[in-house]
Amino acid sequence: MSQRVPLRQIAHARSGDKGNRSNLAIFAYEPEHYEILRQQITAERLKDTFGGVLRGPVKRYELPSLHGLNFVMDQALEGGVNESLNLDGHGKSWSAMVLALEVDLNFSE
């Protein structure tokens, strides 16, 4: 039986920015949930889900010893804090948006 839950139930995240680039780190609360992050939270999924605002490439870095993932997202802030009319020109809301994604707790590939 499969159980889908918001990512925030098994992980926490932190995001920031530099210019028009945003950085997002996601860490599993428990080491056993790292594989769920690794399999289900991909650069492609972020592009598919947030493609309207993620206009550039998304690169994922795995941090297995920290049970986390780090994403670097280019062209993710509508020009950056000095150019954007976006309310979140600093990219701080990326962590909240990603933690709302659902994951399958019984996922295996």
DSSP file (Angstrom, degrees, kcal/mol; ACC not computed):
  #  RESIDUE AA STRUCTURE BP1 BP2  ACC     N-H-->O    O-->H-N    N-H-->O    O-->H-N    TCO  KAPPA ALPHA  PHI   PSI    X-CA   Y-CA   Z-CA
    1    1 A M              0   0    0      0, 0.0     2,-0.4     0, 0.0     0, 0.0   0.000 360.0 360.0 360.0 136.6    0.0    0.0    0.0
    2    2 A S        -     0   0    0    103,-0.1     2,-0.5   102,-0.0   102,-0.0  -0.744 360.0-162.4 -99.4 140.8    1.3    3.4   -1.0
    3    3 A Q        -     0   0    0     -2,-0.4   102,-3.0     2,-0.0     2,-0.5  -0.981   3.8-160.2-125.1 121.4    1.2    6.5    1.2
    4    4 A R  E     +A  104   0A   0     -2,-0.5   100,-0.2   100,-0.2    98,-0.1  -0.861  19.3 166.3-102.0 131.9    1.6   10.0   -0.2
    5    5 A V  E     -A  103   0A   0     98,-2.3    98,-2.9    -2,-0.5     2,-0.1  -0.940  43.6 -88.8-137.5 157.8    2.6   12.8    2.1
    6    6 A P  E >   -A  102   0A   0      0, 0.0     3,-2.4     0, 0.0     4,-0.4  -0.455  40.1-119.3 -64.3 142.4    3.9   16.3    1.7
    7    7 A L  G >> S+     0   0    0     94,-3.3     3,-2.0     1,-0.3     4,-1.4   0.813 108.8  73.2 -52.2 -33.5    7.7   16.4    1.6
    8    8 A R  G 34 S+     0   0    0     91,-2.1    -1,-0.3     1,-0.3    92,-0.1   0.684  85.4  66.5 -60.2 -16.8    7.7   18.6    4.7
    9    9 A Q  G <4 S+     0   0    0     -3,-2.4    -1,-0.3    90,-0.2    -2,-0.2   0.750 116.6  23.3 -75.4 -21.9    6.7   15.5    6.8
   10   10 A I  T <4 S+     0   0    0     -3,-2.0    19,-2.7    -4,-0.4    20,-0.6   0.461 126.6  31.3-120.5  -3.2   10.0   13.8    6.1
   11   11 A A  E  <  -B   28   0B   0     -4,-1.4     2,-0.3    17,-0.3    17,-0.2  -0.969  55.2-145.6-151.0 162.3   12.4   16.7    5.3
   12   12 A H  E     -B   27   0B   0     15,-2.4    15,-2.8    -2,-0.3     2,-0.3  -0.870  20.7-158.8-124.7 164.4   13.3   20.3    5.9
   13   13 A A  E     -B   26   0B   0     -2,-0.3     2,-0.3    13,-0.2    13,-0.2  -0.950  12.4-162.8-144.6 160.2   14.7   22.8    3.4
   14   14 A R  E     -B   25   0B   0     11,-2.2    11,-2.9    -2,-0.3     2,-0.3  -0.994  14.2-175.1-143.3 138.0   16.6   26.0    3.2
   15   15 A S  E     +B   24   0B   0     -2,-0.3     2,-0.3     9,-0.2     9,-0.2  -0.937   8.7 160.2-136.1 159.6   16.9   28.3    0.2
   16   16 A G  E     -B   23   0B   0      7,-2.1     7,-2.1    -2,-0.3     2,-0.3  -0.876  20.7-128.9-158.8-171.7   18.7   31.5   -0.7
   17   17 A D  E     -B   22   0B   0     -2,-0.3     2,-0.2     5,-0.2     5,-0.2  -0.954  14.8-170.1-149.0 163.4   19.8   33.5   -3.7
   18   18 A K  E >  S-B   21   0B   0      3,-2.4     3,-1.5    -2,-0.3     2,-0.3  -0.759  74.1 -47.9-155.1 108.6   22.6   35.3   -5.5
   19   19 A G  T 3  S-     0   0    0      1,-0.2    62,-0.5    -2,-0.2    -1,-0.1  -0.503 123.6 -18.9  66.2-125.2   21.6   37.4   -8.5
   20   20 A N  T 3  S+     0   0    0     -2,-0.3    56,-1.8    60,-0.2    55,-0.7   0.084 120.6  93.7-101.6  21.0   19.2   35.4  -10.7
   21   21 A R  E <   -BC  18  74B   0     -3,-1.5    -3,-2.4    53,-0.2     2,-0.4  -0.936  56.7-161.4-116.9 136.1   20.3   32.1   -9.2
   22   22 A S  E     -BC  17  73B   0     51,-2.6    51,-3.1    -2,-0.4     2,-0.4  -0.920   4.3-153.1-117.2 146.1   18.6   30.3   -6.3
   23   23 A N  E     -BC  16  72B   0     -7,-2.1    -7,-2.1    -2,-0.4     2,-0.4  -0.959  11.7-174.5-118.0 133.8   20.0   27.6   -4.2
   24   24 A L  E     -BC  15  71B   0     47,-2.6    47,-3.5    -2,-0.4     2,-0.4  -0.991   3.8-170.6-133.2 124.0   17.8   25.1   -2.4
   25   25 A A  E     -BC  14  70B   0    -11,-2.9   -11,-2.2    -2,-0.4     2,-0.4  -0.957   2.7-169.6-115.8 134.0   18.9   22.4    0.0
   26   26 A I  E     -BC  13  69B   0     43,-2.8    43,-2.6    -2,-0.4     2,-0.4  -0.985   4.2-172.6-124.0 130.3   16.6   19.6    1.2
   27   27 A F  E     -BC  12  68B   0    -15,-2.8   -15,-2.4    -2,-0.4    41,-0.2  -0.985  22.4-125.9-128.4 131.9   17.6   17.3    4.1
   28   28 A A  E     -B   11   0B   0     39,-2.9   -17,-0.3    -2,-0.4     6,-0.1  -0.503  11.2-142.1 -70.3 139.2   15.8   14.2    5.3
   29   29 A Y  S    S+     0   0    0    -19,-2.7    -1,-0.1    -2,-0.2   -18,-0.1   0.897  92.7  36.2 -64.8 -40.2   14.9   14.3    9.0
   30   30 A E  S >  S-     0   0    0    -20,-0.6     3,-2.2     1,-0.1     4,-0.3  -0.936  83.2-129.5-117.6 136.7   15.7   10.5    9.2
   31   31 A P  G >  S+     0   0    0      0, 0.0     3,-1.6     0, 0.0     4,-0.4   0.816 105.6  64.6 -53.7 -33.2   18.5    8.9    7.2
   32   32 A E  G 3  S+     0   0    0      1,-0.3     4,-0.3     2,-0.1     3,-0.3   0.679  96.9  57.5 -68.2 -14.6   16.2    6.2    5.9
   33   33 A H  G <> S+     0   0    0     -3,-2.2     4,-1.8     1,-0.2     3,-0.3   0.511  80.7  88.2 -91.1  -4.7   14.2    8.8    4.0
   34   34 A Y  H <> S+     0   0    0     -3,-1.6     4,-2.9    -4,-0.3     5,-0.2   0.905  84.1  55.1 -58.8 -41.3   17.2   10.0    2.0
   35   35 A E  H  > S+     0   0    0     -4,-0.4     4,-2.4    -3,-0.3    -1,-0.2   0.855 104.4  54.2 -64.0 -33.5   16.6    7.4   -0.7
   36   36 A I  H  > S+     0   0    0     -3,-0.3     4,-2.5    -4,-0.3     5,-0.4   0.932 110.8  46.2 -63.3 -45.2   13.0    8.8   -1.1
   37   37 A L  H  X S+     0   0    0     -4,-1.8     4,-2.6     1,-0.2    -2,-0.2   0.957 112.9  50.1 -58.3 -50.0   14.4   12.3   -1.6
   38   38 A R  H  < S+     0   0    0     -4,-2.9    -2,-0.2     1,-0.2    -1,-0.2   0.874 117.8  38.3 -59.3 -40.4   17.1   10.9   -4.0
   39   39 A Q  H  < S+     0   0    0     -4,-2.4    -1,-0.2    -5,-0.2    -2,-0.2   0.834 127.3  30.2 -80.8 -33.4   14.6    9.0   -6.1
   40   40 A Q  H  < S+     0   0    0     -4,-2.5     2,-1.0    -5,-0.2    -3,-0.2   0.713 105.7  65.9-106.7 -22.3   11.6   11.4   -6.1
   41   41 A I  S  < S+     0   0    0     -4,-2.6     2,-0.2    -5,-0.4    -1,-0.2  -0.773  70.6 157.2-105.2  90.5   13.0   15.0   -5.9
   42   42 A T     >  -     0   0    0     -2,-1.0     4,-2.1    -3,-0.1     5,-0.2  -0.653  57.1-112.7-110.4 163.6   14.8   15.4   -9.1
   43   43 A A  H  > S+     0   0    0     -2,-0.2     4,-2.3     1,-0.2     5,-0.2   0.891 119.7  54.1 -59.9 -39.3   15.9   18.4  -11.2
   44   44 A E  H  > S+     0   0    0      2,-0.2     4,-2.7     1,-0.2    -1,-0.2   0.893 106.0  51.2 -64.0 -40.5   13.4   17.2  -13.8
   45   45 A R  H  > S+     0   0    0      2,-0.2     4,-2.7     1,-0.2     5,-0.2   0.917 109.9  49.5 -64.8 -41.5   10.6   17.1  -11.4
   46   46 A L  H  X S+     0   0    0     -4,-2.1     4,-2.9     2,-0.2    -2,-0.2   0.923 112.4  48.0 -62.7 -42.4   11.3   20.7  -10.2
   47   47 A K  H  X S+     0   0    0     -4,-2.3     4,-0.7     1,-0.2    -2,-0.2   0.917 113.8  47.1 -63.9 -42.4   11.4   21.9  -13.8
   48   48 A D  H  < S+     0   0    0     -4,-2.7     3,-0.3     2,-0.2    -2,-0.2   0.909 119.4  39.5 -64.3 -42.1    8.1   20.1  -14.6
   49   49 A T  H  < S+     0   0    0     -4,-2.7     3,-0.2     1,-0.2    -2,-0.2   0.890 131.2  24.3 -76.9 -41.3    6.4   21.4  -11.5
   50   50 A F  H >X S+     0   0    0     -4,-2.9     4,-2.5    -5,-0.2     3,-1.8   0.016  77.9 129.4-116.6  26.1    7.8   25.0  -11.4
   51   51 A G  T 3<  +     0   0    0     -4,-0.7    -1,-0.2    -3,-0.3    -3,-0.1   0.745  65.1  66.9 -56.3 -27.0    8.7   25.5  -15.1
   52   52 A G  T 34 S+     0   0    0     -3,-0.2    -1,-0.3     1,-0.2     3,-0.1   0.803 118.7  21.4 -65.5 -28.5    6.8   28.8  -15.2
   53   53 A V  T <4 S+     0   0    0     -3,-1.8     2,-1.2     1,-0.1    25,-0.4   0.589 110.2  76.3-114.3 -17.1    9.3   30.4  -12.9
   54   54 A L     <  +     0   0    0     -4,-2.5    22,-0.2    -7,-0.2    -1,-0.1  -0.773  54.4 159.8 -92.6  91.9   12.3   28.1  -13.4
   55   55 A R        +     0   0    0     20,-2.0    20,-0.2    -2,-1.2    -1,-0.2   0.627  53.4  49.3 -93.2 -14.6   13.4   29.4  -16.7
   56   56 A G  S    S-     0   0    0     18,-1.3    19,-0.1    19,-0.3    -3,-0.0  -0.431 100.4 -57.7-113.1-171.6   17.0   28.2  -16.7
   57   57 A P        -     0   0    0      0, 0.0    17,-2.5     0, 0.0     2,-0.5  -0.303  41.3-147.3 -68.8 153.2   18.8   24.9  -16.0
   58   58 A V  E     -D   73   0B   0     15,-0.2     2,-0.5    -4,-0.1    15,-0.2  -0.991  12.3-166.4-121.1 126.7   18.5   23.1  -12.6
   59   59 A K  E     -D   72   0B   0     13,-2.6    13,-2.6    -2,-0.5     2,-0.4  -0.954   5.2-153.8-117.9 132.2   21.4   21.2  -11.3
   60   60 A R  E     -D   71   0B   0     -2,-0.5     2,-0.4    11,-0.2    11,-0.2  -0.865   6.0-167.4-108.5 137.1   21.2   18.7   -8.5
   61   61 A Y  E     -D   70   0B   0      9,-3.1     9,-2.8    -2,-0.4     2,-0.4  -0.986  16.8-137.7-120.6 130.6   24.0   17.7   -6.1
   62   62 A E  E     -D   69   0B   0     -2,-0.4     7,-0.2     7,-0.2    -2,-0.0  -0.702  14.4-171.9 -90.3 138.8   23.7   14.7   -3.8
   63   63 A L  E >>> +D   68   0B   0      5,-2.9     5,-2.0    -2,-0.4     3,-1.5  -0.619  13.8 167.6-124.9  68.9   24.9   15.0   -0.3
   64   64 A P  G >45S+     0   0    0      0, 0.0     3,-0.9     0, 0.0    -1,-0.1   0.837  73.7  55.8 -60.1 -36.6   24.6   11.4    1.0
   65   65 A S  G 345S+     0   0    0      1,-0.3    -2,-0.0     2,-0.1     0, 0.0   0.737 116.0  39.6 -70.0 -18.1   26.6   11.9    4.2
   66   66 A L  G <45S-     0   0    0     -3,-1.5    -1,-0.3     2,-0.2   -38,-0.1   0.393 110.1-123.1-103.8  -0.3   24.2   14.7    5.2
   67   67 A H  T <<5S+     0   0    0     -3,-0.9   -39,-2.9    -4,-0.7     2,-0.3   0.901  73.9 108.3  59.2  43.9   21.1   12.8    3.8
   68   68 A G  E   < -CD  27  63B   0     -5,-2.0    -5,-2.9   -41,-0.2     2,-0.3  -0.876  60.2-135.9-144.7 174.3   20.3   15.7    1.6
   69   69 A L  E     -CD  26  62B   0    -43,-2.6   -43,-2.8    -2,-0.3     2,-0.4  -0.962  12.6-154.6-130.4 147.3   20.2   17.2   -1.9
   70   70 A N  E     -CD  25  61B   0     -9,-2.8    -9,-3.1    -2,-0.3     2,-0.4  -0.994   9.3-164.4-125.6 130.1   21.3   20.6   -3.1
   71   71 A F  E     -CD  24  60B   0    -47,-3.5   -47,-2.6    -2,-0.4     2,-0.5  -0.936   7.8-161.5-115.0 134.9   19.7   22.3   -6.2
   72   72 A V  E     -CD  23  59B   0    -13,-2.6   -13,-2.6    -2,-0.4     2,-0.6  -0.977  14.3-168.3-113.3 120.2   21.2   25.2   -8.0
   73   73 A M  E >   -CD  22  58B   0    -51,-3.1   -51,-2.6    -2,-0.5     3,-0.5  -0.927   4.6-156.1-118.3 112.0   18.5   26.9  -10.2
   74   74 A D  E 3  S+C   21   0B   0    -17,-2.5   -18,-1.3    -2,-0.6   -53,-0.2  -0.552  76.9  14.9 -86.2 152.1   19.5   29.4  -12.8
   75   75 A Q  T 3  S+     0   0    0    -55,-0.7   -20,-2.0    -2,-0.2   -19,-0.3   0.911  87.6 129.9  52.0  47.3   17.1   32.1  -14.1
   76   76 A A    <   +     0   0    0    -56,-1.8   -55,-0.1    -3,-0.5    -1,-0.1   0.381  59.0  53.8-109.3   1.0   14.9   31.3  -11.1
   77   77 A L  S >  S-     0   0    0    -57,-0.5     3,-2.0    13,-0.1     7,-0.2   0.043 106.1-107.3-130.7  28.1   14.3   34.8   -9.8
   78   78 A E  T 3  S-     0   0    0    -25,-0.4     8,-0.2     1,-0.3     7,-0.1   0.866  94.2 -33.8  49.1  43.2   13.0   36.9  -12.7
   79   79 A G  T 3  S-     0   0    0    -59,-0.2    -1,-0.3     5,-0.1     3,-0.2   0.234 108.0 -86.8 100.8 -13.9   16.3   38.7  -13.0
   80   80 A G    X>  -     0   0    0     -3,-2.0     4,-2.5     1,-0.2     3,-1.3  -0.315  62.1 -50.3  99.5 174.8   17.1   38.8   -9.3
   81   81 A V  T 34 S+     0   0    0    -62,-0.5    -1,-0.2     8,-0.3     8,-0.1   0.797 133.4  48.8 -58.9 -33.5   16.3   41.1   -6.4
   82   82 A N  T 34 S+     0   0    0     -3,-0.2    -1,-0.3     1,-0.1    -2,-0.1   0.658 122.0  31.5 -83.1 -15.0   17.3   44.3   -8.2
   83   83 A E  T <4 S+     0   0    0     -3,-1.3    -2,-0.2    -6,-0.2     2,-0.2   0.659  97.8  92.1-113.4 -22.3   15.3   43.6  -11.4
   84   84 A S     <  -     0   0    0     -4,-2.5     5,-0.1    -7,-0.2    -5,-0.1  -0.480  49.7-162.1 -87.7 145.7   12.3   41.6  -10.4
   85   85 A L        +     0   0    0     -2,-0.2    -1,-0.1    -7,-0.1    -7,-0.1   0.402  59.9 121.1 -93.0  -2.2    8.8   42.8   -9.6
   86   86 A N  S >  S-     0   0    0     -9,-0.2     3,-0.8    -8,-0.2    -2,-0.1  -0.350  71.3-130.1 -61.1 138.3    8.2   39.4   -7.9
   87   87 A L  T 3  S+     0   0    0      1,-0.3     2,-0.3     2,-0.1     3,-0.2   0.776 106.6  46.9 -62.6 -26.0    7.3   39.6   -4.2
   88   88 A D  T >   +     0   0    0      1,-0.2     3,-1.5     2,-0.1    -1,-0.3  -0.490  64.0 150.5-115.1  61.5   10.0   37.1   -3.5
   89   89 A G  T <   +     0   0    0     -3,-0.8    -8,-0.3    -2,-0.3    -1,-0.2   0.608  69.9  62.5 -67.4 -10.3   12.9   38.4   -5.5
   90   90 A H  T 3  S-     0   0    0     -3,-0.2    -1,-0.3   -10,-0.1    -2,-0.1   0.545 104.7-124.5 -92.3  -8.3   15.3   36.8   -2.9
   91   91 A G    X   +     0   0    0     -3,-1.5     3,-0.9   -69,-0.1     4,-0.3   0.666  67.6 133.2  77.7  15.9   14.2   33.2   -3.5
   92   92 A K  T >   +     0   0    0      1,-0.2     3,-0.6     2,-0.1     4,-0.4   0.763  64.1  61.3 -72.3 -23.8   13.3   32.5    0.1
   93   93 A S  T 3> S+     0   0    0      1,-0.2     4,-2.5    -5,-0.2    -1,-0.2   0.585  77.6  88.5 -81.7  -7.8   10.0   30.9   -0.8
   94   94 A W  H <> S+     0   0    0     -3,-0.9     4,-2.5     1,-0.2     5,-0.2   0.897  86.6  52.9 -56.7 -39.6   11.5   28.1   -2.8
   95   95 A S  H <> S+     0   0    0     -3,-0.6     4,-2.2    -4,-0.3    -1,-0.2   0.924 110.4  46.2 -64.1 -42.6   11.9   25.9    0.3
   96   96 A A  H  > S+     0   0    0     -4,-0.4     4,-0.6     2,-0.2    -1,-0.2   0.904 113.3  49.8 -65.7 -40.8    8.2   26.3    1.2
   97   97 A M  H >< S+     0   0    0     -4,-2.5     3,-0.8     1,-0.2     4,-0.3   0.928 113.6  44.7 -64.8 -44.4    7.1   25.6   -2.3
   98   98 A V  H >< S+     0   0    0     -4,-2.5     3,-1.7     1,-0.2   -91,-0.3   0.870 106.0  60.0 -70.4 -36.2    9.2   22.4   -2.7
   99   99 A L  H 3< S+     0   0    0     -4,-2.2   -91,-2.1     1,-0.3    -1,-0.2   0.660  96.7  63.5 -67.5 -12.7    8.2   21.1    0.8
  100  100 A A  T << S+     0   0    0     -3,-0.8    -1,-0.3    -4,-0.6    -2,-0.2   0.616  79.7 106.8 -83.0 -13.3    4.6   21.1   -0.4
  101  101 A L  S <  S-     0   0    0     -3,-1.7   -94,-3.3    -4,-0.3     2,-0.3  -0.334  73.2-121.8 -62.2 146.9    5.4   18.5   -3.1
  102  102 A E  E     -A    6   0A   0    -96,-0.3     2,-0.3   -95,-0.1    -1,-0.1  -0.713  26.1-166.8 -92.9 144.8    4.0   15.1   -2.3
  103  103 A V  E     -A    5   0A   0    -98,-2.9   -98,-2.3    -2,-0.3     2,-0.7  -0.923  23.1-121.9-125.8 155.2    6.2   12.0   -2.1
  104  104 A D  E >   -A    4   0A   0     -2,-0.3     3,-1.3  -100,-0.2  -100,-0.2  -0.866  15.7-159.0 -96.9 115.6    5.4    8.4   -2.0
  105  105 A L  T 3  S+     0   0    0   -102,-3.0    -1,-0.1    -2,-0.7  -101,-0.1   0.708  91.9  48.9 -69.5 -19.5    6.7    6.8    1.2
  106  106 A N  T 3  S+     0   0    0   -103,-0.3    -1,-0.3    -3,-0.0     2,-0.2   0.050  83.5 137.1-106.6  25.1    6.7    3.3   -0.2
  107  107 A F    <   +     0   0    0     -3,-1.3     2,-0.3  -104,-0.1   -68,-0.1  -0.491  19.3 159.9 -75.7 135.7    8.5    4.3   -3.5
  108  108 A S              0   0    0     -2,-0.2    -2,-0.0     1,-0.1   -72,-0.0  -0.955 360.0 360.0-153.0 143.2   11.2    2.0   -4.8
  109  109 A E              0   0    0     -2,-0.3    -1,-0.1     0, 0.0    -2,-0.0   0.359 360.0 360.0-122.9 360.0   12.6    1.9   -8.3
